[in-house]
Amino acid sequence: MKIKLSLLMWLCLAQIIVYAQKNSTLSVNVGATVPINDFASKDANNELAGYAKTGYSISVNYDYRLVKNFGLQAMIKLDNNDFSEADSKKILDSQTGANWNVAIKNWNATVFLAGIYYAIPISDKTDFTIRGMAGATSIKEPEATWTTNVNGQNFYVNKAEKSTTAFTYLLGIGVKHSLNSSLCLLGNVDYSDSKAEFNGVVYSSNFSTVQPSTSKTKLTKVNIGVGLGYKF
């Protein structure tokens, strides 16, 4: 009887130790990525205008709690934003007097970040978190094709897709709520910013010669997401 009781106590103690050592969380978050400032601008006179629309975001996150309130975080995130073809067409039509067809792919960004977070307990199961991260973003400026017909003759301009890498920082707030000893729900609102420069952007056309050029934009976004995490 004493042996069984001792084994039961050791099992209970082992469970407590395992639970106490669950300082890591691996999570998957999904949500919206909302362009702001220059990235959302549709102003033809703004050379940094990104013509971006609200899109979707998917991220994989890892955090490790170093002490009671402080921890480390790492993130890999994919952001996808539609390009506003309607605004591009409106500007081109007004500038040329022709009726253009516009086909432009999406903005794509793959983000790699690492940083720290501070957790403020709200209850036994819920923390409010503040985080700051920095890293790099691989950004693809979308391929675009403009076509029109003037007096029975077809004209086109094509801009090839171009990639670059830019420094990125992120500031965010969030909530982490434990469902049980292994699972938790997460919510986040993050502000991020990257300044991208695309060198040697290639254009082709059937009515004029277009030299490679350089374009710039600032990918400033607010991401709003929810996720599910596994604690271990």
N, C-alpha and C positions, 0 to 999 in steps of 0.2 A: 504493500500500500504506500509506504514511504517512498519507494523507488518510483512508483507511478506518479505520485505527487511531485517528486523532484523533477521528473521528466517534463511534467506539465508546466512547472514553473520555468524550466529552462526554455521550453518552447515559447512560452509567453514572453520571456525576456528577449529571445531571439527576434520575435516579431516586433517588439518595441524598438530594438536596435536597428532592424531593417527599415522600419518606418522613420526612425530618427535620422537615418542616413540618406533619405531621399531628398538630396539637395539639387538634383538635376531635373529639368523638365524639357521634353522634346515635344514640340507642338506644330500643328499645321493651321494656318490662318487663311481665310478668304475674305474678300470684300471689294470695296470700290476705291479706285484711285482718281481723285478729282484734280484736274489741272487748274492752277491759279497763276495770276500775274502774266508774264510774257508767254509762258507755255500755253495758256488759254487764249492769248490775244489773236484776233483776226484782223488786225490793223496792217494794211499793206505798207504803211510808212514805218512800221516797227520791224527792224531787221532781225530781232530776236523772236518774232512771233512764231508760235508753234502750231497754231490752228488745232490744238488738241481738244478732244471731248472727253467726258467722263468715261472711264473704262473699268477694267477689273484687275485685281491683284491676287496673287497666290504666293504664300511664303512658308518656308520651313524655318523654325526658330529653335535655338537651344539656349537655355540659361542655367547657370550654376550659382547657387547662393553661397557666397564666401563666408559671410557672417549673418547675424540676425536680419539686418536690413539692407545690406549691400550684396550685389552679385555681378557676374559677367554675363554678357549675351552675345550671340552670333546669329546672323540671319542671311538666308539666301532668298531673294524675292524676284518674282517675275511680274512686271507691270505691262499692261497692254492698253493703249489709248487710241481710239478712232481718230482719224484726221478729218477735219470738217471740209469735205469735198464741196459742199454747197457754197461755203464762203469763198473758197478758192475760185470756183466758177464765176461767182458774182463779181469778184474783183477783175478777173481776166476778161469777162464779157464787157465790163464797163471801160476797161483800158483799150480794148481793140475794136469794139463795135461788132464783133463776131459772136456766134453762138457756139460755145465750146462744150465738149463732153470731157468730163474729168473722172479719172480713176486713180485713186491714191490709197496705198496700203496703210496699215496702222503703225503707230509708234510702238516699238518694242524695247524694253529695258530689262536687263538682268543685273540685279543689285547684290553686292557682297559687302556686308557690314559687320562690325564688331564694336562692342562698347560696354558700358556699365549701366546698372539700374539701381534705383533706391525704392524699397518696398515699405509702404506705410500700412500697418494692419488696421482694417476697418472692423473686423470681427475675427472669431477663431478660424473661420474658413475663407475669409476674403481679404485680399491686399489691394491697395491702390498703388500703382507703380509709376515712376518717372524714369525715363531712360534717355541716354544720349549715345549716339553711335556714329561711326565714320568708316569710310571704305571707298570702294570704286564701283562704278556702274558701266556696263557694256551697253551702249545705246545704238540702235539702228534707226537712221533717218529713212523714212519710207520711200519706196519706189513710187514714181508718179508718171502718169501719161495723160497728155492733153491732146485732143483731136478736134478738128473742125472742118467744115466744108464751105468753101467760098467760090461761088460761080461754077459749081460742079467739080472743083478741084479739092482733093483731100490734103490736109496738112496735119502734121503731128509734131509734138515735142515730148521726149522721154527723159526723165531724170532717173539715173540708176540708184539703187539702194546703197547707202554708205554707212559704215560702222566706225565708232570711236569709243574711247574709254575716258571717263571723267571722274574726278574726285567728287564724293558725295557725303553729305552729313545728314543726320536725322535726329529730330527731337520729338519725343512722344510721351503720351500718358496712357495708362491702361488699367484694367481690373483683372485680377486673377482669383477665381472662386473654386475652391476644392469641392469636388463631388464626393470623393472618398479618398482612401489612402493612395490611390494610383492615378485617378483621372481629375482633370480640372477644366473649367471653361475660362476662356480669355476674351477680352475685348480691348481694342486699341484705337487710338486716334494719333496719327503721326504726321509731322511736317518734314518734308525732305527737299533738298535742293542740289542740283548739279548744273554746271555750266559746260555745255558741249560745243566743240568746234569740229566741223567736218571738212577736212582738206581734200582737194582733188575730186570734188563731186562731178561726175561725168554726165553731160547732156548729149542727146542726139536729136537730129531734126531732118526733115526732108526738104526744108526750104531755107535753111541758113546754117552757118557753122557756129557752134556754141562751144567756147573754150571751157575746160574744167575750172571750177570755181570753189570758193570756200563759203560755207554757211555756218551760222551759229544759232544757238537757242539756249534758254535756261529752263531746265526741267524742274519746275517748282510744283510740288504736289502735296495734297493732303490725302492720306490713306485712312480709310475707316474700315475696320475688319473685326471679325470674330473667329474664334478657333477652339480646338480641342487639344488638350495637352496630356502627356503621359509622364508621370513622376517616377523617378527611379534613383 
